[in-house]
Amino acid sequence: MAEFQVRKDDFTKYRIVEVASAPELTDGAIRVKIERFAFTANNITYAVTGDRLGYWQFFPPGGEDPDGWGMVPVWGFAEVVESKSDEVPVGDRLFGYFPPSDDLDMTPTRVTDQRIIDGAAHRAKLPPAYNSYSRVNAEPGYDRAMDNLRMLLWPLHITSFCLWDALQENHWHGARQVVVVSASSKTGIGLAYALDDDPKAPPAIAITSRRNLDFVEKLGLYQRSVTYEALSDIDATIPTVIVDMSGNREVLGRLHAHLGDNMKRCLNVGLTHWDDVNAGNGLIAERSEIFFAPSHIQQRLKDWGPDGFARKTSSFMLQTAAKSQRWLKLRSIEGLEGLADVYDDVCAGCMAPDQGLIIEL
Ligand SMILES: NC(=O)c1ccc[n+]([C@@H]2O[C@H](COP(=O)([O-])OP(=O)(O)OC[C@H]3O[C@@H](n4cnc5c(N)ncnc54)[C@H](OP(=O)(O)O)[C@@H]3O)[C@@H](O)[C@H]2O)c1
């Protein structure tokens, strides 16, 4: 079996490693074959924050000389091909968090008809939302034709939903506009769908790069779209909340300074501009906060229960997936070698924003 590994200290470097067949399964374990997964800037962010947020710990790499290498988690589908579990048979299919590799051994715990938790010891302290897998064969109305859209958009649009939920719970922080930075990202677009659909929400304003401006304008979701070079075009006379997917400290510094007292809150969500190394003069740290979707999900699972959470989010996810089909171009990539061919472009942010990469193994 093969694994796509990246250097932890320089994730622009990668290799495909052949790993000897896994040993016999222990009692209670299952082996899944990973069928397909999506790949976006979000996966690059897992590498950027791999040490800080523990992403390297999910799927330790195998093969010879694994020191210094790691596997970036991906969202995808897998089929159970061997089982020593009484509860999870061969042929079951799972949606969730996988390594970019041919297969994975898992330890199903807390098994219900709907989901399993991977109880592998090394994952116990990692955010629970990442350890939960849906058993798709048992889902009412499950449609295999939606797998690609689901694995591409679910992890991003669930974040968009959480952002909208957090903003409205906080009464938009008193803002009369929501500025979305890195507005061409799928997470940003998902938030723009949520705001557009909510009559009580303030309008969304896009900030994006020159090359993505036309795409962002054509979405018709943002009241106004400006480039990183033209931040002063944003109305600084009204209270504003910023939702930042870029992590670009130079841009945020300029934006905070431009908005001044009207910068009511800045939610730091992403790091698409991971290679920005500027200090960020002008940042208003005391009104900025890190937003981590798995923590918000955990809180809402407590507040609403798993069924309530699924009910509230599923119609949103279905709607945003349907709307995204107006512009999204799914692009099928063959195997881990195919991922290697596009990896540099995803790292460098050169992918056209309407592309949705689907890696088929
Ligand atoms: N905090 C959380 O819980 C959470 C959850 C989900 C996602 N996120 C984060 O949200 C961000 C967006 O993820 P996504 O998967 O939605 O992204 P995506 O759809 O792949 O976004 C692509 C866009 O990101 C920008 N970009 C990407 N790489 C770049 C680079 N190297 N240099 C400059 N611009 C680059 C470009 O947008 P522009 O030209 O518009 O800047 C590009 O069009 C990621 O950082 C992700 O980790 C965070």
The ligand as an SDF file (V2000), in Angstrom:
LIG
                    3D

 48 52  0  0  0  0  0  0  0  0999 V2000
  -11.0100   27.2540   11.7620 N   0  0  0  0  0  0  0  0  0  0  0  0
  -11.6520   26.2100   11.2700 C   0  0  0  0  0  0  0  0  0  0  0  0
  -12.2460   25.4410   12.0140 O   0  0  0  0  0  0  0  0  0  0  0  0
  -11.7030   25.9890    9.7930 C   0  0  0  0  0  0  0  0  0  0  0  0
  -12.5940   25.0680    9.2330 C   0  0  0  0  0  0  0  0  0  0  0  0
  -12.6410   24.9360    7.8440 C   0  0  0  0  0  0  0  0  0  0  0  0
  -11.8010   25.6830    7.0470 C   0  0  0  0  0  0  0  0  0  0  0  0
  -10.9180   26.5300    7.6470 N   0  0  0  0  0  0  0  0  0  0  0  0
   -9.9470   27.2910    6.8500 C   0  0  0  0  0  0  0  0  0  0  0  0
  -10.5360   28.1090    5.8660 O   0  0  0  0  0  0  0  0  0  0  0  0
   -9.5730   28.3280    4.8300 C   0  0  0  0  0  0  0  0  0  0  0  0
  -10.2380   28.1240    3.4840 C   0  0  0  0  0  0  0  0  0  0  0  0
  -10.2780   26.7540    3.1710 O   0  0  0  0  0  0  0  0  0  0  0  0
  -11.0070   26.2130    1.8490 P   0  0  0  0  0  0  0  0  0  0  0  0
  -10.7240   24.7620    1.7690 O   0  0  0  0  0  0  0  0  0  0  0  0
  -12.4030   26.7330    1.8610 O   0  0  0  0  0  0  0  0  0  0  0  0
  -10.1500   26.9490    0.7140 O   0  0  0  0  0  0  0  0  0  0  0  0
  -10.2610   26.8250   -0.8880 P   0  0  0  0  0  0  0  0  0  0  0  0
  -11.6560   26.7160   -1.3220 O   0  0  0  0  0  0  0  0  0  0  0  0
   -9.2800   25.8190   -1.3640 O   0  0  0  0  0  0  0  0  0  0  0  0
   -9.7440   28.3090   -1.1820 O   0  0  0  0  0  0  0  0  0  0  0  0
   -8.9530   28.6720   -2.2010 C   0  0  0  0  0  0  0  0  0  0  0  0
   -8.7000   30.1750   -2.0840 C   0  0  0  0  0  0  0  0  0  0  0  0
   -7.8050   30.4550   -1.0090 O   0  0  0  0  0  0  0  0  0  0  0  0
   -6.8580   31.4770   -1.4090 C   0  0  0  0  0  0  0  0  0  0  0  0
   -5.5470   30.8210   -1.4320 N   0  0  0  0  0  0  0  0  0  0  0  0
   -5.2950   29.5060   -1.2730 C   0  0  0  0  0  0  0  0  0  0  0  0
   -3.9780   29.2580   -1.2110 N   0  0  0  0  0  0  0  0  0  0  0  0
   -3.3660   30.4420   -1.3310 C   0  0  0  0  0  0  0  0  0  0  0  0
   -1.9980   30.8500   -1.3350 C   0  0  0  0  0  0  0  0  0  0  0  0
   -0.9950   29.9650   -1.1770 N   0  0  0  0  0  0  0  0  0  0  0  0
   -1.7390   32.1620   -1.5080 N   0  0  0  0  0  0  0  0  0  0  0  0
   -2.7450   33.0410   -1.6410 C   0  0  0  0  0  0  0  0  0  0  0  0
   -4.0620   32.7090   -1.6280 N   0  0  0  0  0  0  0  0  0  0  0  0
   -4.3520   31.4310   -1.4730 C   0  0  0  0  0  0  0  0  0  0  0  0
   -7.3640   31.9970   -2.7240 C   0  0  0  0  0  0  0  0  0  0  0  0
   -8.3980   32.9110   -2.3900 O   0  0  0  0  0  0  0  0  0  0  0  0
   -8.3240   34.5280   -2.3770 P   0  0  0  0  0  0  0  0  0  0  0  0
   -7.6780   34.9460   -3.6630 O   0  0  0  0  0  0  0  0  0  0  0  0
   -9.7760   34.9120   -2.3090 O   0  0  0  0  0  0  0  0  0  0  0  0
   -7.5490   34.9180   -1.1500 O   0  0  0  0  0  0  0  0  0  0  0  0
   -8.0190   30.7380   -3.3010 C   0  0  0  0  0  0  0  0  0  0  0  0
   -8.9650   31.0250   -4.2930 O   0  0  0  0  0  0  0  0  0  0  0  0
   -8.4180   27.3510    5.1040 C   0  0  0  0  0  0  0  0  0  0  0  0
   -7.3260   28.0170    5.7180 O   0  0  0  0  0  0  0  0  0  0  0  0
   -9.0550   26.3740    6.0510 C   0  0  0  0  0  0  0  0  0  0  0  0
   -8.1530   25.6660    6.8690 O   0  0  0  0  0  0  0  0  0  0  0  0
  -10.8420   26.6920    8.9970 C   0  0  0  0  0  0  0  0  0  0  0  0
  1  2  1  0
  2  3  2  0
  2  4  1  0
  4  5  1  0
  4 48  2  0
  5  6  2  0
  6  7  1  0
  7  8  2  0
  8  9  1  0
  8 48  1  0
  9 10  1  0
  9 46  1  0
 10 11  1  0
 11 12  1  0
 11 44  1  0
 12 13  1  0
 13 14  1  0
 14 15  2  0
 14 16  1  0
 14 17  1  0
 17 18  1  0
 18 19  2  0
 18 20  1  0
 18 21  1  0
 21 22  1  0
 22 23  1  0
 23 24  1  0
 23 42  1  0
 24 25  1  0
 25 26  1  0
 25 36  1  0
 26 27  1  0
 26 35  1  0
 27 28  2  0
 28 29  1  0
 29 30  1  0
 29 35  2  0
 30 31  1  0
 30 32  2  0
 32 33  1  0
 33 34  2  0
 34 35  1  0
 36 37  1  0
 36 42  1  0
 37 38  1  0
 38 39  2  0
 38 40  1  0
 38 41  1  0
 42 43  1  0
 44 45  1  0
 44 46  1  0
 46 47  1  0
M  CHG  2   8   1  16  -1
M  END
$$$$
